[in-house]
């Protein structure tokens, strides 16, 4: 009995020392990532959309005025497009060129039309599969030094239009996945007229040196901000009010060197969902994992706070989440999800100083998401540290970690975690090398009662 107690104490001490070492390395690595990210450099040239005929009367179609402003900046090798106070209806997408800042002044709102015919097909990605689809409402492909800034609102106007496609999308969703698995050439994956895959609100594709700062994002058709095959990205001081189906806040995919900070989320789906392609196509792009991502000083409200997956087949690594809290409902706080069709890996994740409220599950890591998959491509989940996390209550489970017998979840540090109440405490299945220290689920026990 003494020997067993000694071993357990040693495990706790080892876990505590290891956590301290990881935290020291974490702080150094966060600074390395942040210092490596480049903010866009924008030329001094400046125009207002009103110079080109835009009217903030909520009625006039300002599409051509925004196009002309973008073209004017392009001729000057870049500049700032100012959107003054008013409501500007745009029937069609905004397509960025390099070296441009779209700046929405206080009281300005961009409101997009919802006629699919106004949105040309562009190369995009839909739930982890590359294809041609309706253009995202704000879209950039192969640009650099671009920004969306200001105090205005970007409104996707989707709640009475695009959102109705949710019930119609299943056939096209399955078709896109079939094309992925069968390696159909991307040029032949053409959706659009007669198909029902909703576009993203904002998508930066194959781009770098990106800044999105200050604006409020509302009512997206699908994902709100999709960062696809891009790098050197800063998103800060944003606000969300996006409650439609699949209204994820931020979705990095095959992207790296990203700072997400001081954001107040309020989303109908995941707040941040880090992805890296789906299944066969994702595994074929293993040289472009999503990596080197810092999420700090954020406030979470929505379905899930921070999610890895489920599309993560090219791999996700080096993610740092620090000093964040919930300000409203969350189904899950930390959610790592994959299945046996994905392959790839999730590793080197660091969560620290997280304050959650009432959730269904506080921490949930699963390699068996929805029980899906053929069993041929199990993902590897490993090397994850969670420290200094508190949670008011979990109506289902405090901590769930589950892998596969042939590919266990391993090298997990759980250090100083307090969950005040939970229907189920902790469940570990097909795991190894789980290090725990100062875990309290329910009331913290004190001096044991004596025999009466």
N, C-alpha and C positions, 0 to 999 in steps of 0.2 A: 504493500500500500504506500509506503514511504517513497519507494522507487517511482511509482506511477505519478505521485504528487510532484516529485522532483522534476520528472520529465515534462509535466504540464507547465510548471513554473518556468522551466527553461524555454519552452515553446513560446510562452507569453513574452519573456525577456527578449528572445530572438526576434519575435515579431515587432516588438517596440523599437529595438535597435535598427532593424531593417527598415521600418517605416521612417525613422528619423533620417537615415541615410538617403532614402528615396526622396524625402521632402527637400533635403539640401540640394540634391541633383535636380529636382523639379524646378526649384527657383532659378537655378542657373540656366536650365534649358528654356524656361519661359522667356527669360531675357534674351537669349540667343535668337529665338524665333521672332520675337517682337522687333528686335533691332535689325533683323534681316528684311523685314517687310518694308517695301517702298511705297510711300504715298504718291499719288499721281502728281505730275508737274503739268500745270495748265497755263497756256499762254495768256497774256493780259487782255487780249481781244474780248470784247463783251457786247452781246446784243440782247434785246428783249424780243420775245415772241410777238409782242404787239406791233413792233416795227414791220412785221410781215403780214399783218392783218388779223392776228388772233384777237378774239374778244372773250373776256371772262364773264360772259353772260349766261353760261350753262347750256345755251342752245346752239350757238354757231359751231359748226364743225371746224376745228382748228388744225386738222391734220396737215394741210398744205403749208400753213404758217410754221408749224414745227419742223416740217421737212426743209423748208427754205432756211430756217435758222440753223439747222444742222449743216446744210450745204454751205452756208455762209462761213460757218466756223471751219469747215473742211478746207475751203479755199484759203483761209488764213493759217492753216496748219493747227487749228484748234482754238479754243476760247470758252467762254462761259455763256450759256443760254439762260437768261433770266425769265422766270415766270412770275409776273406780279400778282398781287392780290386779285382773286376772282376765281370762277369755276370754268375750266376750260375742257370742253368736250372734244375728244379725239376719236374719230371713227377709223381706227387702224392703229398699227404699232408705231412706236418710236424705235428707230434703228440707229444705234450709236456709230460714230466714227471715232478715231483715236483723238486724244488730247482735248476732250470736251467735258465740261462740268454742266450738268443740268441742275440749275439752282432754283428751288421753289421758295419764294419769299413767304413770310408769315401771312396767312389768309389765302394762300393759293391752293387750288385743288386741280389735279389732272384727273379727269373722269373718262374712262375708255368706253367706246361703243362695243356692242356685243354681237354684231353681225359677222359670222365666220367668214363671209366672202370678202371682208375688209382685211383679212389677215392672211398674207401669202404663206405658202409652205416654205419652211426653212429646216436646215439640219439641226436636230435637237436630240434630246433623250427623254424617254418616258418610262418612269419606274425602272431605270437601270438599263434600258435597251435603246441604242442609237437608232434614229429613224427620222423621216421627214414628216413634220406635223405643222399645224397652224402656228404661226409665229407667236412666241411670247409677246406680251403687250409692250414690254420694254426689252429689247434684244440687242446683244452685241456679239459679234463673231470675229475673232482674230484682231482685237484692238488692244491698245495699251494706254495708260494714263487717262482713265475715265472716272467720272464721279457723278453721284446724285446727292445733292446737299440741300440744306435749308430747313425751314420750319413748316413747310406745306404738307399736303396730303396726296398720296397716290392711291386712287380708288379704282379697283378692277370692275366695279359695277356688275358683279357676277351673280348676285343672289336671286335675280329674277330671269336669268338667261343661261349662262354656261352651267350653272349648278344643276340644271335639269338633265344634263348629259350623264350625270353619275349613274343613273339607272339604265343607261343605254350603252355603257362602255365595255361591258364584260366581253363581248365577242372580239372587240378590237384589242383589248388587253391580252386575251389568250392568243390572238394572232401575233401580236408583237413578241410574246414569249416563245411561240413556236418558231418564228423567224430567227430569234436569238439562238435557240437550241440547234437549229438546222443550218446555222451559219449562212443564211441568205444574205447576199451582198447588200450593204446599207443603201445603195442607190435604188434598190428594188423595194425597200421598206417605205412605201409611200402611203401616208394616211392623208386625211383632209376631207374633201367632199364625200359624203356618205359614210364617214367614220366619226367616232365620238370620243376622241381623246382630248381632254381639256388642256389648253395651253397654260404655261406658267405666267405669273405676273411679270417677274423680272428674271432674266437669264443672261449671265455673262458666260460665254463659251470660248474656250481656247484664248483667253485674254489674261492680262497681267496689270499690276499696279492699279487696283480698283479701290474706290472709296464710296461707301454709302453711309451717310451721316445725317442725323437730325430729323428726317422726315417721318411721317406716320403712314403706315401701310394698311390698307383696308380692302376687304371684299374681293379676294383673289379668285380666279376661276379654278386654280389648282394650287401647286406649291407657290409660295410667295416670292422667295429669293432663291434661285437655283444657280449655284456656282459650279460650272461644268468644265473640267479640264483646264482650270485656271489657277493662278498663283499670285502671291503677294497682294493680299486682300485685307482691307480694314472695314469692319461694320461696327458703328458705334452710335450711341444716343438715339436709337430708333425706338418707335412705339408701334405696336400692332393692335389692330382690332379686326381680325380676319377669322370669321366663324363658319365658313363654308366647308364642305367635304374636302378632306386632304389639304387643308390650309396650313401646311407646315410653315414655320417661320423662316428658317434658313436651312438649305440642303446643300452642303458641299459634296461634290461627287468627282472622283479622280482629281481632287484639288489639294493644294498645299500652301503652307505659310499663310495662315489666316488668323486674324485677331477679331474676336467677337466680344464686345465689352459695353457695359452700361446700357443694356437693352431691356426694355419693358415689354415682355411678351404677353399677348392675349390672343391665343390661337385656337381654332377648332380642331387642331391635330397636334403633331409634335412641335415643340418649340425649336429645338435644333436637332436635325437628323443627319448624321454623317454617313455617307454612302460611298460606294466604289464599284458600281456596275453590278450586273446580274449574271449569274450562272456562267455559261460557256463564254460569252462575250467578255464578261468581267475577268474571268481567269486568264483569257488571252491578253488582257491589258495589265498584267501583274506588275509591269514596270512603272505604272502610274497609280500607286495607292493614294488614298486620302491620308495626309500626314501633316504633322507639325501645325496643330490647331490649338489655339488658346481661347478659352471661354471664361470670362471673369466679370464679376460685379454685375451680374444680370439678375432680373426678377422674372420668375417663371409663372405662367398660368396657361392652362390648356389641357391637352390630353396627356402628353409625356414631356418631361423637362429636357433631358439630354438622351438621345437615342443613337446607338450605333447599329446600322442595318435597316431593314433586313437585307437590302441589296448592298453587299460589301465584298464581292468576289475577288476584286483586285487587291484587297487588304486595307485595313485601317490601323494606323499606329501613331504613337506620339501625340496623344490628345490630353490636354491639361484643362481641367475645370476647377475654378477656385473662387471662393468668396461669393457664392450665389445663393439666392433664397426664393422660396415660393411666396407669391402674394395672392394666390387664389387656388382654385381646384386643380389638382393633377391626378390622373389615374396612376401613373408611375413616375418616380423620381429619376432614377438611373435605370436605363433599359438597354441591354445588349442582346440583340436578337439575330439569329441566323438559322439556317436549316441544312439538311444533308444534300441539297442541290447546289449550294453556294460555293463550297470550297473556300480557299483563301484563309485569312487570319484576322483576328482582332487582338492587338497586343500593345503593351506600353501605354496604358490609360491611367491617368492620375486625377482623382477627385478629392478635393479637400475643402473644408470649411463650407459645408452645404447645410442649409436650414430649410427643411420641408415642413409642410403643414399636414393636412389630412389627405391621405392617398389610399389607393387600393393595395398597391405593392410599393414598398420603399426602394428596394434594390432587386432587380430581376435580370439575371443573365441566363440565356437559354440557347443551346445549339439545336433545339428541336422546335423552332417557331411554328406554331399552328400544326405541328406534326407533319409538316409538308416535306417532300423530298424523296428521291429514289434511294438514298443511302449510299450513293457512289461518291459523293463529294462532301464529306463532313468538314466543317470549318474548325479551325483551331482557335480557342479562346484562352489567352494566357497573360500573365504579367500585368495585373491590374491592382492598383492601390486605391483604397477608399479610406479616408481619415477625417476625423472631426465632422461627422455627419449627425444631425439631429432630426427627428421626425415626430410630429404630434401623435399620429395614429395611422395604422395600416389596417383597413377593413378586411383584407385578405392575408397578406404575408409580409413579414418584416424583411426577410432576406431569402431569395431563391437563387441557387446556382445549379445548373444542370448541363452536363455534357453527354457524350456517348461513351460506352464502355471501351471502344477502341480508340477514342480520342477525347481524353478527359480534359475538363477545364482545370488549369493548374497555375500555380504561383500567384495566388490571390492574397493580398494583405487587407484585412479588415481591422482598422485601428480606431478606437474611441468612437463608437457608434451608439447612439441612444435613441431608441424607439419607444415612446412612452406607453403605447398599447398596440397590440397586434393580435388578430384572430389566430394566426399561425406564426410562430417565431422564426425559425430558421430551418431551411431544407437544403441539403447538399446531396447531389446525386451525380455519380461518375465524376468525381473531383479528386485532385491530389495537390498536396502542398498548399493547403489553406492555412494561413497564419492569422490568428485572432488575438486581439488585445483590447480590454475594456469594452466589451460588448454588453449592453444592457437593453433587454427587450421586456417591457413591462416595468413594474416597480423594482427599484434597486434594493436587493436584500441587504439587511444590516446584520445585527447580532442574532443568531438563531435562537428561537424560543426554547425554553427548557422543558423537560418532560414533566407533565403534571401528574 
